[in-house]
Amino acid sequence: MRWRQYASLMLIVSALAGCTAFGDSDNTEPPMPLPALSNDETVKVEKVWSLGTGDGLDDQYLHLEPVQWEDSLYVADADGLVTRVFLEKGTREWETETGARITGGVGKGAGLIFVGTAQGEVYALDPDDGAIKWHKQLSSEILSSPQASGSIVVAHTGDGHLFGLDTQTGDIVWRYEGVSPALTLRGSSSPLTEQGHVLSGFANGRVAILSLDDGRKLWEQVVALPRGRSELQRLVDINAAVQEDNGILYAVSFQGKAAAFDILSGQTLWQRDMSSYRDFALDLNTVYITDANDVVWALDKQNGKPLWSEEQLQRRGLTAPAVWNHYIVVGDFEGYLHFIDKNSGKIVGRVRPFGDAIDATPLVVDDYLYTISVDGKLISYRLL
């Protein structure tokens, strides 16, 4: 069952990449077999606790990422349930039924927790007791996490627009109308809000920086230009959330490039051919990316040159990478977590916490790793 579900997803991605045509038979290659591990290579981890947090994704292709706030994790499921979980013990602190189909979240900021819905609504919840403070109707489905800073929460809607909402009332303060192609991947880039700015990628392969106060565009730059004859081949969506570090903006697009830009001027610092629709990770010197073929890459932050690539997990439906101590961690469609040495790129261990797929990016808080399955099971690990 898991392989059939994964093959269906990969057929869709292959078609979007222009590798298959509508009406063709399913010629999707099977996942790579699990690579053998020697005893001295295996990472030793210990489960700290586990907890059920609702029904998970409910067979929907969504990326509902848990978020950490102070001493708790906040988790949403597709059926509208939001749960607060105490980090240390894995106890359920509260549950709130929003009554909506949640498709984007969880986001945080300005003392609130946020989720977006299939109906195009943003919900703001009190992190202490789960009370719904307000909800606001926007223009279309929300497929990424609303994010807040100061008095503004920003939501990216499926029609390519960014909305700035008042965090206290939900009133619309500003609206930025991005250009969205006729055909896009299902998903959108979660906005980054910090230091008075909004940073976001868009489905037309561009990134932009806006003023957080009024939505005024400060600059816009191209990550990838559409190429090819068909609309499928010309997809260059930026679904991964952009990231900022030390005055540099990093982004990656589908069927396009990974790139770095000067945050003040928008000047392109480097670009490298890359195709990804997952979020990526940074550490002091490196950008870690899971590409559209499930190859895990480490790129030098200064120039974008590859430091290593791990190809033994291709077509295993990998998550975005997470940096945990000396390791890069990715989950897969069979419920495995894979541990990759972040210096060498060598697979050094794995564990299988679930029989169900892992779609959300593993979350690292201090020395602990948290991962959630598509059916809502949440597990905490520590290294031995």
CORSUL-V346989 format. One record per pair of residues at least 4 apart in sequence whose C-alpha atoms are under 7 Angstrom apart, sorted by the first residue. I is the first residue (numbers start at 1). J is the second residue. If there is no record, write none. Layout:
I/J
I/J
This chain:
1/5
2/6
2/334
3/7
4/8
5/9
6/10
6/333
7/11
7/28
8/12
9/13
10/14
10/28
11/15
11/26
11/28
12/16
13/17
14/18
14/19
14/20
15/19
15/20
15/21
16/232
16/233
17/232
17/233
18/232
18/233
20/24
30/315
31/314
31/315
31/316
32/312
32/313
32/314
32/315
32/316
35/312
37/41
37/42
37/349
38/42
41/348
41/349
42/348
42/349
43/348
43/349
44/383
44/384
45/381
45/382
45/383
45/384
46/381
46/382
46/383
46/384
47/380
47/381
47/382
48/380
48/381
48/382
49/89
49/90
49/379
49/380
50/90
50/378
50/379
50/380
51/90
51/377
51/378
51/379
52/376
52/377
52/378
53/83
53/376
53/377
53/378
54/77
54/81
54/376
55/77
55/375
55/376
56/77
56/78
56/374
56/375
56/376
57/62
57/77
57/78
57/374
57/375
58/78
58/375
62/103
63/359
63/360
64/76
64/103
64/104
64/105
64/106
64/360
65/105
65/106
65/360
65/361
66/73
66/74
66/75
66/106
67/73
67/74
67/75
67/106
67/107
68/72
68/73
68/74
69/73
71/86
71/87
72/84
72/85
72/86
72/87
73/84
73/85
73/86
73/87
74/82
74/83
74/84
74/85
75/82
75/83
75/84
75/106
76/80
76/81
76/82
76/83
76/106
77/81
77/82
77/102
78/101
78/102
78/103
79/100
79/101
79/102
80/97
80/98
80/99
80/100
80/101
80/102
81/95
81/96
81/97
81/98
82/95
82/96
82/97
83/94
83/95
83/96
84/92
84/93
84/94
84/95
85/90
85/91
85/92
85/93
86/90
86/91
86/92
86/93
94/129
94/130
95/130
96/130
100/117
101/117
101/118
102/115
102/116
102/117
102/118
103/116
103/117
103/118
103/142
103/143
104/115
104/116
104/117
104/142
104/143
104/144
104/145
105/114
105/115
105/116
105/144
105/145
105/146
106/114
106/115
106/145
107/113
107/114
107/115
107/145
107/146
107/147
108/112
108/113
108/114
108/147
108/148
109/113
109/147
109/148
109/149
110/148
110/149
110/150
110/151
110/167
112/124
112/125
112/126
112/127
113/124
113/125
113/126
113/127
114/122
114/123
114/124
114/125
114/146
115/122
115/123
115/124
115/145
115/146
116/120
116/121
116/122
116/123
116/142
116/145
116/146
117/121
117/122
117/141
117/142
118/141
118/142
119/140
119/141
120/137
120/138
120/139
120/140
120/141
120/142
121/135
121/136
121/137
121/138
122/135
122/136
122/137
123/134
123/135
123/136
124/132
124/133
124/134
124/135
125/130
125/131
125/132
125/133
126/130
126/131
126/132
126/133
134/169
134/170
135/170
136/170
139/157
140/157
140/158
140/159
141/157
141/158
142/156
142/157
142/158
143/157
143/158
143/187
143/188
144/156
144/187
144/188
144/189
144/190
145/190
146/153
146/154
146/155
146/190
147/153
147/154
147/155
147/191
147/192
147/193
148/152
148/153
148/154
148/193
149/153
149/193
149/194
151/166
151/167
152/164
152/165
152/166
152/167
153/164
153/165
153/166
153/167
154/162
154/163
154/164
154/165
154/191
155/162
155/163
155/164
156/160
156/161
156/162
156/163
156/188
156/190
156/191
157/161
157/162
158/188
159/180
160/177
160/178
160/179
160/180
160/202
161/176
161/177
161/178
162/175
162/176
162/177
163/172
163/174
163/175
163/176
164/172
164/173
164/174
164/175
165/170
165/171
165/172
165/173
166/170
166/171
166/172
166/173
174/214
174/215
175/215
176/215
179/204
180/203
180/204
181/203
181/204
183/231
184/203
184/235
184/237
185/237
187/239
188/238
188/239
189/200
189/201
189/202
189/238
189/239
189/240
189/241
190/200
190/241
191/198
191/199
191/200
191/241
192/198
192/199
192/200
192/242
193/197
193/198
193/199
194/198
196/211
196/212
197/209
197/210
197/211
197/212
198/209
198/210
198/211
198/212
199/208
199/209
199/210
199/242
200/207
200/208
200/209
200/241
200/242
201/206
201/207
201/208
201/238
201/241
201/242
202/206
202/207
202/237
202/238
203/236
203/237
203/238
204/236
204/237
205/222
205/223
205/224
205/225
205/236
205/237
205/238
205/253
206/220
206/221
206/222
206/223
206/224
207/220
207/221
207/222
207/223
208/219
208/220
208/221
209/217
209/218
209/219
209/220
210/215
210/216
210/217
210/218
211/215
211/216
211/217
211/218
219/266
221/266
223/253
223/257
223/259
224/236
224/253
224/256
224/257
225/236
226/234
226/235
226/236
227/233
227/234
228/233
228/234
229/233
230/234
231/235
235/254
235/255
236/253
236/254
236/255
236/256
237/253
237/254
238/252
238/253
238/254
238/277
239/253
239/277
239/278
240/252
240/277
240/278
240/279
241/279
242/249
242/250
242/251
243/249
243/250
243/251
244/248
244/249
244/250
245/249
247/262
247/263
248/260
248/261
248/262
248/263
249/260
249/261
249/262
249/263
250/259
250/260
250/261
251/258
251/259
251/260
252/257
252/258
252/259
252/276
253/257
253/258
253/275
253/276
253/277
254/275
254/276
254/277
255/274
255/275
256/273
256/274
256/275
257/271
257/272
257/273
257/274
257/275
258/271
258/272
258/273
258/274
259/270
259/271
259/272
260/268
260/269
260/270
260/271
261/266
261/267
261/268
261/269
262/266
262/267
262/268
262/269
270/303
270/304
271/304
272/304
275/291
275/292
276/290
276/291
276/292
277/292
278/290
278/320
279/320
280/288
280/289
280/320
280/321
281/287
281/288
281/289
281/321
281/322
281/323
282/286
282/287
282/288
283/287
285/300
285/301
286/298
286/299
286/300
286/301
287/298
287/299
287/300
287/301
288/297
288/298
288/299
288/321
289/296
289/297
289/298
289/320
289/321
290/294
290/295
290/296
290/297
290/320
290/321
291/295
291/296
293/314
293/315
294/313
294/314
294/315
294/316
294/317
294/318
295/309
295/310
295/311
295/313
295/314
296/309
296/310
296/311
297/308
297/309
297/310
298/306
298/307
298/308
298/309
299/304
299/305
299/306
299/307
300/304
300/305
300/306
300/307
308/344
308/345
309/345
310/345
310/346
316/332
316/333
317/332
317/333
318/330
318/331
318/332
318/333
319/330
319/331
319/332
319/359
319/360
319/361
320/330
320/361
321/328
321/329
321/330
321/361
322/328
322/329
322/330
322/361
322/362
322/363
323/327
323/328
323/329
324/328
324/329
324/364
326/341
326/342
327/339
327/340
327/341
327/342
328/339
328/340
328/341
328/342
329/337
329/338
329/339
329/340
330/337
330/338
330/339
330/362
331/335
331/336
331/337
331/338
331/358
331/359
332/336
332/337
332/357
332/358
333/357
333/358
334/355
334/356
334/357
335/352
335/353
335/354
335/355
335/356
335/357
335/358
336/350
336/351
336/352
336/353
337/350
337/351
337/352
338/349
338/350
338/351
339/347
339/348
339/349
339/350
340/345
340/346
340/347
340/348
341/345
341/346
341/347
341/348
354/373
356/373
356/374
357/373
357/374
358/372
358/373
358/374
359/373
359/374
360/372
362/369
362/370
362/371
363/369
363/370
363/371
364/368
364/369
364/370
365/369
367/382
368/380
368/381
368/382
369/380
369/381
369/382
370/379
370/380
370/381
371/378
371/379
371/380
372/376
372/377
372/378
372/379
373/377
373/378
